[in-house]
């Protein structure tokens, strides 16, 4: 059974930092593209950052230079370091695992709230 479990969300002031973690089990982690998505109230879920098995990364323009995605294949875990947080970063953040021709997996989400 595949599981993705996010942690590290919370309430932080504008300009602060948080580090999200997504621990996975039940999949061959090193083969998957891992991503962080977010969904704010009344908005569609959007890609924040993704990291490929070869460590190539891509970021949404709104977080470039502030967020860093990384992975630890030995721990089957992906991270999202979020710095210089803004109120508009407030959302539920979801971990995602995808690999061509395989099911797309999601975590349950973790709330990030940035106060002004």
C-alpha positions in Angstrom: 0.0 0.0 0.0 1.4 3.4 -1.1 1.4 6.1 1.5 2.6 9.7 1.3 2.6 11.5 4.7 3.2 15.3 4.8 4.4 17.1 7.9 5.9 20.5 8.8 3.0 22.8 8.1 1.9 25.5 10.5 1.4 29.1 11.2 4.2 31.5 10.5 4.6 35.3 10.2 5.3 36.9 6.8 9.0 36.6 6.0 9.4 33.5 8.0 10.4 30.0 7.0 8.9 26.4 7.1 10.2 23.1 6.0 7.7 20.6 4.7 8.5 16.9 4.6 6.8 14.1 2.7 7.6 10.6 3.9 6.7 7.8 1.4 6.3 4.1 1.6 5.1 1.3 -0.7 6.7 2.7 -3.8 10.1 2.7 -5.5 10.7 6.2 -4.5 13.9 6.8 -6.5 12.0 6.3 -9.8 9.2 8.8 -9.1 9.0 12.5 -10.0 8.1 14.0 -6.6 6.1 17.2 -6.5 4.6 19.7 -4.1 1.3 21.3 -5.0 -0.9 23.7 -3.1 -4.5 24.7 -3.0 -5.8 27.9 -1.5 -9.5 28.4 -0.7 -11.5 29.0 -3.8 -8.5 28.3 -6.1 -7.4 25.4 -8.2 -4.6 23.2 -7.0 -1.3 24.3 -8.5 2.2 23.0 -8.9 4.7 24.6 -6.6 7.8 22.6 -7.3 8.9 19.2 -8.6 12.1 17.1 -8.6 12.9 14.3 -11.0 14.8 11.1 -10.3 17.9 12.8 -11.7 17.4 15.8 -9.3 16.3 18.2 -12.1 13.9 20.7 -10.5 11.3 23.1 -11.6 9.4 25.8 -9.7 6.4 27.9 -10.1 7.4 31.5 -11.0 5.8 32.7 -7.8 8.2 30.7 -5.6 11.4 30.8 -7.5 14.3 32.0 -5.3 12.3 31.5 -2.1 11.5 27.7 -2.1 13.8 24.8 -2.6 12.7 21.2 -3.2 15.0 18.3 -2.4 14.8 14.6 -2.1 16.6 11.9 0.0 16.3 8.6 -1.8 17.7 6.7 1.2 14.9 8.0 3.4 12.2 7.9 0.7 11.4 11.5 1.6 11.0 14.7 -0.3 11.3 18.2 1.3 10.2 21.7 0.5 12.2 24.5 2.2 10.1 27.6 2.2 11.8 30.9 3.0 10.6 34.5 2.8 7.0 33.3 3.1 4.2 35.7 2.1 0.5 35.7 3.0 -0.3 34.6 -0.6 1.6 31.3 0.1 -1.2 30.3 2.5 -2.7 27.1 1.3 -2.9 23.4 1.9 0.2 21.8 0.5 0.1 18.4 -1.0 2.8 15.9 -1.8 2.6 14.1 -5.2 4.4 11.1 -6.7 4.1 10.3 -10.4 5.8 7.9 -12.7 4.7 7.2 -16.3 2.2 4.4 -16.7 1.7 4.1 -13.0 -0.9 5.6 -10.7 -0.6 9.1 -9.5 -0.3 9.3 -5.7 -1.2 12.1 -3.3 -0.7 12.8 0.4 -3.4 14.1 2.7 -2.1 17.6 2.7 -0.7 19.9 5.4 -1.9 23.5 6.1 0.5 26.4 5.8 -0.8 29.7 7.0 1.3 32.9 6.7 0.1 35.9 8.7 0.8 39.5 7.6 
